[in-house]
Amino acid sequence: MKANFRKLKRPIEDAFHIRKDTREVFDDAWHYHDMLELVYIEQGKGERYIGDSIEAFKKGDIILVGSKLPHVWRSNIAKNKANHPKKRAVAIVIQFPIDFFGNHFSELSESIEIKQLIKRAERGIAFKGNGKKILTKQITALLTYKGMERLIKFLEMLYTLALFEKYDLLASPHFINTIYSNDLKINKAFEYIMEHFKEELKLSDVAANAGMNKTAFCRFFKNKTKKTFSNFLNEIRIGYACKLIREDNLTIVEALYGSGYSSPSYFYKNFKLIKGISPTEYQSNLTN
């Protein structure tokens, strides 16, 4: 899944850009850009890929994606499209640069919370809890303002985000460290893994895609990520299997094969190793 860089157009006189994105489905290419992006899902559901995080998305989600962090939202497409209305994917998208108020703004003592928010956003942030009701109103209302009032309301919204107490960080620290290293080979390896992890993925294929032999690639991957290729792949697959069990209500066997495993014993072993509990215990805990 190649992460394509997109140069976003930003009017030089505007601090940020906001739009309501309405379409039949969300189905962009995996991409990144040099602006932060806040996404509020008004309507739709499917999967979101943010760095090495793969989770379901649904109506009401609010996500802040950091600059240069690869991401994409993919709608669940029904087999029988005729039974579904068109334009059922709706999101409000706000994009702004790190230096939206100039470099001096981030050094002010008054902006410390917003500076910390932008730092957390490097991994992607999913906001949770009842506080989202206030945030949703702020985001929606932002579409109606103009001029200085619009800018003031934008700052108020950022401050609300900065003080939010309930949130999840999405991409792993190791993924962020390698993404920001600007190493084309490791990024190319990540892209290939994210595209093919649900399939029978061979080390030789990943190494060849990165232009290395297996031995050299293993040393390179371990040096860059502090994990073996096998460990990294298992973490991606087990994380996706949890998503299939938790969000898609698949059985353990269905999640096993759907996440790229062909051996039940190997799946159970890695699930217990990574999650600390068996798949059966994990599934049981979801209903308790």
C-alpha positions as CSV (number, residue, x, y, z in Angstrom):
1,M,0.0,0.0,0.0
2,K,2.2,2.8,-1.2
3,A,1.9,6.0,0.8
4,N,1.7,8.8,-1.8
5,F,2.8,12.3,-0.8
6,R,0.1,14.9,-1.6
7,K,0.9,18.6,-1.8
8,L,-2.1,20.2,-0.3
9,K,-3.3,23.6,-1.6
10,R,-3.6,26.2,1.1
11,P,-4.5,29.8,0.4
12,I,-1.6,31.8,1.8
13,E,-4.0,34.1,3.6
14,D,-5.8,31.3,5.6
15,A,-4.5,29.7,8.8
16,F,-6.4,26.5,8.0
17,H,-8.7,24.8,5.5
18,I,-12.1,23.2,6.3
19,R,-14.5,21.3,4.1
20,K,-17.4,18.9,4.3
21,D,-16.4,15.8,2.3
22,T,-19.5,14.0,1.0
23,R,-19.3,11.0,-1.3
24,E,-20.5,7.5,-1.9
25,V,-17.6,5.8,-0.1
26,F,-14.2,6.7,1.4
27,D,-11.7,4.9,-0.8
28,D,-8.6,7.0,-1.2
29,A,-5.0,5.8,-1.6
30,W,-2.8,5.4,1.4
31,H,-1.2,8.9,1.6
32,Y,0.5,11.5,3.7
33,H,1.0,15.2,3.5
34,D,2.7,18.1,5.3
35,M,-0.3,19.3,7.2
36,L,-2.1,18.1,10.3
37,E,-5.6,16.8,9.6
38,L,-8.6,16.6,11.9
39,V,-11.4,14.2,10.6
40,Y,-14.9,14.1,12.1
41,I,-17.0,11.2,10.6
42,E,-20.6,12.4,10.2
43,Q,-21.7,9.3,8.4
44,G,-20.1,6.0,7.3
45,K,-18.2,3.0,8.6
46,G,-15.3,0.8,7.5
47,E,-11.6,0.6,8.3
48,R,-9.0,3.3,8.9
49,Y,-5.3,2.8,8.4
50,I,-3.1,5.3,10.4
51,G,0.6,4.4,10.3
52,D,0.7,0.7,11.5
53,S,-2.7,1.1,13.3
54,I,-5.7,-0.7,11.7
55,E,-9.1,-0.2,13.3
56,A,-12.7,0.2,12.4
57,F,-14.2,3.6,12.0
58,K,-17.8,4.7,12.5
59,K,-20.1,7.6,12.7
60,G,-19.0,10.1,15.4
61,D,-15.3,9.3,15.3
62,I,-12.9,12.2,15.7
63,I,-9.3,11.7,14.7
64,L,-6.3,14.0,14.5
65,V,-3.6,12.9,12.1
66,G,-0.1,14.4,12.3
67,S,2.0,15.8,9.5
68,K,3.6,13.2,7.3
69,L,1.7,10.3,9.0
70,P,0.4,7.9,6.3
71,H,-3.4,7.4,6.6
72,V,-6.5,6.4,4.7
73,W,-10.2,5.7,5.5
74,R,-11.8,2.8,3.6
75,S,-15.6,2.4,3.6
76,N,-17.2,-1.0,3.9
77,I,-18.7,-1.6,0.5
78,A,-21.9,-3.7,0.5
79,K,-22.1,-6.5,-2.0
80,N,-25.5,-5.2,-3.2
81,K,-24.9,-1.4,-3.7
82,A,-28.4,-1.0,-5.0
83,N,-29.8,-1.4,-1.5
84,H,-27.8,1.5,-0.1
85,P,-28.3,5.3,-0.7
86,K,-25.6,7.2,-2.5
87,K,-23.3,9.6,-0.6
88,R,-23.4,7.7,2.6
89,A,-19.8,8.7,3.5
90,V,-19.6,12.2,5.0
91,A,-16.8,13.8,7.0
92,I,-15.7,17.2,8.1
93,V,-12.0,17.6,7.4
94,I,-9.8,20.4,8.8
95,Q,-6.2,20.7,7.6
96,F,-3.6,23.1,9.0
97,P,0.2,23.4,9.0
98,I,2.3,23.0,12.1
99,D,3.3,26.6,11.9
100,F,-0.2,27.9,11.3
101,F,0.5,31.0,13.4
102,G,4.2,31.3,12.7
103,N,7.2,29.7,14.5
104,H,7.0,32.3,17.4
105,F,3.5,31.1,18.4
106,S,4.6,27.6,19.4
107,E,7.3,29.1,21.7
108,L,4.7,31.2,23.7
109,S,4.0,29.9,27.2
110,E,0.2,30.3,26.4
111,S,0.4,27.8,23.6
112,I,2.2,25.0,25.5
113,E,-0.9,22.7,25.5
114,I,-1.4,23.1,21.7
115,K,2.3,22.4,21.1
116,Q,2.0,19.2,23.2
117,L,-1.2,18.2,21.2
118,I,0.7,18.6,17.9
119,K,3.5,16.4,19.3
120,R,1.0,13.7,20.3
121,A,-0.6,13.9,16.8
122,E,2.6,12.5,15.3
123,R,1.1,9.1,16.2
124,G,-2.5,9.9,15.4
125,I,-5.1,10.6,18.1
126,A,-8.6,9.0,18.5
127,F,-10.6,11.1,20.9
128,K,-13.0,9.3,23.1
129,G,-15.7,9.8,25.8
130,N,-18.6,12.2,26.5
131,G,-16.4,15.2,25.8
132,K,-16.7,14.5,22.1
133,K,-20.2,16.1,22.2
134,I,-18.7,19.5,22.8
135,L,-16.0,18.9,20.3
136,T,-18.5,17.8,17.6
137,K,-20.4,21.0,18.0
138,Q,-17.3,23.1,17.7
139,I,-16.2,21.3,14.6
140,T,-19.6,21.5,12.9
141,A,-20.1,25.2,13.9
142,L,-16.7,26.1,12.4
143,L,-18.2,25.7,8.9
144,T,-20.4,28.7,9.6
145,Y,-17.9,31.3,10.7
146,K,-15.8,33.7,8.7
147,G,-12.9,36.0,9.2
148,M,-11.5,36.6,12.6
149,E,-14.4,34.9,14.4
150,R,-13.6,31.8,12.4
151,L,-9.9,31.9,13.5
152,I,-10.8,32.5,17.1
153,K,-13.3,29.5,17.1
154,F,-10.5,27.4,15.5
155,L,-8.2,28.2,18.3
156,E,-10.9,27.4,20.8
157,M,-11.4,24.0,19.2
158,L,-7.6,23.3,19.2
159,Y,-7.5,24.2,22.9
160,T,-10.5,21.8,23.6
161,L,-8.5,19.0,21.8
162,A,-5.3,19.9,23.7
163,L,-7.1,19.5,27.1
164,F,-9.0,16.3,26.1
165,E,-8.3,13.6,28.7
166,K,-9.7,10.5,27.0
167,Y,-7.9,9.5,23.9
168,D,-5.9,6.7,22.2
169,L,-2.6,7.1,20.4
170,L,-2.7,5.0,17.3
171,A,0.5,4.4,15.4
172,S,3.3,2.7,17.4
173,P,6.4,4.8,18.4
174,H,8.6,2.5,16.3
175,F,6.6,3.3,13.2
176,I,6.9,7.0,13.9
177,N,10.6,6.8,14.5
178,T,11.1,5.2,11.1
179,I,8.7,7.4,9.2
180,Y,10.4,10.5,10.4
181,S,13.8,9.1,9.6
182,N,13.1,9.7,5.9
183,D,14.6,6.3,5.1
184,L,13.1,5.4,1.8
185,K,13.9,1.7,2.2
186,I,12.2,1.2,5.5
187,N,9.2,3.2,4.4
188,K,9.0,1.1,1.3
189,A,9.1,-2.1,3.4
190,F,6.2,-0.7,5.6
191,E,4.2,0.1,2.6
192,Y,4.6,-3.4,1.2
193,I,3.8,-5.1,4.5
194,M,0.6,-3.0,5.0
195,E,-0.5,-3.9,1.5
196,H,0.1,-7.6,1.8
197,F,-0.1,-8.7,5.5
198,K,-3.5,-10.4,5.0
199,E,-1.9,-12.7,2.4
200,E,0.8,-15.3,2.5
201,L,3.7,-12.8,3.0
202,K,7.2,-14.1,2.5
203,L,10.3,-12.5,3.9
204,S,12.0,-13.0,0.6
205,D,9.3,-11.0,-1.2
206,V,9.5,-8.1,1.3
207,A,13.3,-8.1,1.1
208,A,13.2,-8.1,-2.7
209,N,10.8,-5.2,-2.7
210,A,13.3,-3.3,-0.6
211,G,16.1,-4.2,-2.9
212,M,18.0,-6.5,-0.5
213,N,18.6,-10.2,0.2
214,K,17.0,-11.8,3.2
215,T,20.0,-11.6,5.5
216,A,20.7,-8.0,4.8
217,F,17.0,-7.0,5.1
218,C,16.6,-8.8,8.5
219,R,19.6,-6.9,9.9
220,F,18.4,-3.6,8.4
221,F,14.8,-4.1,9.7
222,K,15.9,-5.0,13.2
223,N,18.2,-2.0,13.3
224,K,15.5,0.4,12.2
225,T,12.5,-0.8,14.2
226,K,14.2,-2.7,17.1
227,K,12.0,-5.6,16.2
228,T,12.4,-8.6,13.9
229,F,10.4,-8.7,10.7
230,S,8.5,-11.7,12.1
231,N,7.6,-9.9,15.4
232,F,6.5,-6.8,13.5
233,L,4.3,-8.8,11.1
234,N,2.7,-10.8,13.9
235,E,1.9,-7.6,15.8
236,I,0.1,-6.2,12.7
237,R,-1.8,-9.4,12.1
238,I,-2.8,-9.9,15.7
239,G,-3.9,-6.3,15.9
240,Y,-6.0,-6.8,12.8
241,A,-7.4,-10.1,14.1
242,C,-8.6,-8.3,17.3
243,K,-10.3,-5.7,15.1
244,L,-12.1,-8.5,13.1
245,I,-13.3,-10.1,16.4
246,R,-14.2,-6.9,18.2
247,E,-15.6,-4.7,15.4
248,D,-16.7,-7.2,12.7
249,N,-18.0,-9.9,15.1
250,L,-16.0,-12.6,13.2
251,T,-15.3,-15.9,14.9
252,I,-11.8,-16.7,16.0
253,V,-11.3,-19.0,13.1
254,E,-12.5,-16.4,10.6
255,A,-10.2,-13.8,12.2
256,L,-7.3,-16.2,12.1
257,Y,-7.5,-16.7,8.3
258,G,-8.7,-13.1,7.7
259,S,-5.6,-11.7,9.3
260,G,-3.1,-13.7,7.2
261,Y,-2.5,-16.8,9.3
262,S,-2.7,-20.3,7.9
263,S,-1.7,-22.2,11.0
264,P,-4.2,-22.1,14.0
265,S,-1.5,-23.2,16.5
266,Y,0.9,-20.4,15.3
267,F,-2.0,-17.9,15.5
268,Y,-2.9,-18.9,19.1
269,K,0.8,-18.9,20.2
270,N,1.3,-15.3,18.9
271,F,-2.0,-14.0,20.1
272,K,-1.2,-15.2,23.7
273,L,2.4,-13.8,23.4
274,I,1.3,-10.3,22.1
275,K,-2.0,-9.9,24.0
276,G,-1.2,-11.8,27.2
277,I,-4.5,-13.8,26.9
278,S,-5.9,-16.4,24.5
279,P,-8.2,-15.5,21.6
280,T,-11.0,-17.2,23.5
281,E,-10.4,-15.1,26.6
282,Y,-10.2,-12.0,24.5
283,Q,-13.5,-12.7,22.8
284,S,-15.1,-13.5,26.2
285,N,-13.9,-10.3,27.7
286,L,-15.7,-8.3,25.0
287,T,-19.1,-9.6,26.2
288,N,-18.5,-9.1,29.9
